[in-house]
Amino acid sequence: MNGSVLFLLAQSQLADPQAVSGGAVAGWTSAGMLMAVLGWLMLKHLPDKDKQVKDLIDAGRAVEKELRAENATERENCDKRIEAVNAKQDGLAEFMRVRAEAAAKRKGTIR
């Protein structure tokens, strides 16, 4: 039975080659589908993709701006801490100099 079905299918294709392919309409249908897909790409998908990329770039710039502001604040705080440490070190150095002079005077080396 399988052989006879294949034989009949082969005969129908030989008799009407456009029966399986769809004939002349299939070409127009394929072209129409292709144009629909290309139209969708051009009018819907690509503009949405461009908008998505633009939104991502804008979001990245906003984050960068926020991080730069935060970095500037942290830098100012670090500078203030460095100035405070330097002032303490200067005060400590002056204190040590005075103590050294007082110790030297007690020993009689400085008059």
C-alpha positions in Angstrom: 0.0 0.0 0.0 2.8 2.4 0.8 4.3 1.9 -2.6 1.0 2.7 -4.3 0.6 6.0 -2.3 4.0 7.1 -3.3 3.3 6.2 -6.9 0.1 8.3 -6.9 1.9 11.2 -5.2 4.6 11.0 -7.9 2.0 10.9 -10.6 0.1 13.9 -9.2 3.4 15.9 -9.1 4.2 15.0 -12.6 0.8 15.9 -13.9 0.6 19.2 -12.0 4.0 20.5 -10.8 2.4 23.6 -9.3 0.1 21.6 -7.1 2.8 21.1 -4.4 4.6 24.5 -4.8 1.4 26.5 -4.8 1.7 27.8 -8.3 2.0 31.4 -9.2 0.2 32.6 -6.1 3.0 31.2 -3.9 5.5 33.6 -5.3 3.3 36.6 -4.6 2.4 35.3 -1.2 6.1 34.9 -0.3 6.9 38.3 -1.6 3.9 39.7 0.5 5.1 38.0 3.6 8.7 39.2 3.0 7.4 42.8 2.6 5.3 42.5 5.8 8.3 41.3 7.7 10.6 44.0 6.3 7.9 46.6 6.9 7.5 45.4 10.5 11.3 45.6 11.0 11.5 49.1 9.5 8.4 50.6 11.1 8.1 48.9 14.4 11.1 46.8 15.6 14.0 49.1 14.6 12.5 52.3 16.0 11.6 50.5 19.3 15.2 49.1 19.4 16.6 52.6 18.8 14.4 54.0 21.6 15.6 51.2 23.9 19.2 51.9 23.1 18.6 55.7 23.7 17.0 55.0 27.0 19.9 52.8 28.1 22.4 55.4 27.1 20.4 58.1 29.0 20.2 55.9 32.0 23.9 55.2 31.9 24.6 59.0 31.7 22.3 59.6 34.7 24.2 57.0 36.7 27.5 58.4 35.6 26.4 61.9 36.7 25.3 60.7 40.0 28.5 58.8 40.6 30.6 61.8 39.6 28.7 64.0 42.1 29.1 61.3 44.8 32.8 61.0 44.0 33.3 64.8 44.3 31.6 64.8 47.7 33.8 61.9 48.9 36.9 63.7 47.5 36.0 66.8 49.5 35.5 64.8 52.6 38.9 63.1 52.1 40.6 66.4 51.6 39.0 67.7 54.9 40.2 64.6 56.7 43.7 65.0 55.3 43.8 68.6 56.4 42.7 67.6 59.9 45.4 64.9 60.1 48.0 67.3 58.8 47.0 69.9 61.4 47.2 67.3 64.2 50.6 66.2 62.9 51.8 69.9 62.9 50.5 70.3 66.4 52.1 67.1 67.5 55.4 68.2 65.9 55.3 71.5 67.7 54.4 69.8 70.9 57.4 67.4 70.5 59.7 70.4 69.7 58.6 72.2 72.8 59.0 69.1 75.0 62.5 68.5 73.5 63.5 72.1 74.3 62.2 71.8 77.8 64.0 68.6 78.4 67.2 70.1 77.0 66.8 73.1 79.3 66.4 70.9 82.3 69.6 69.1 81.4 71.3 72.4 80.9 72.3 71.9 77.2 70.3 74.9 76.0 70.6 78.3 77.7 
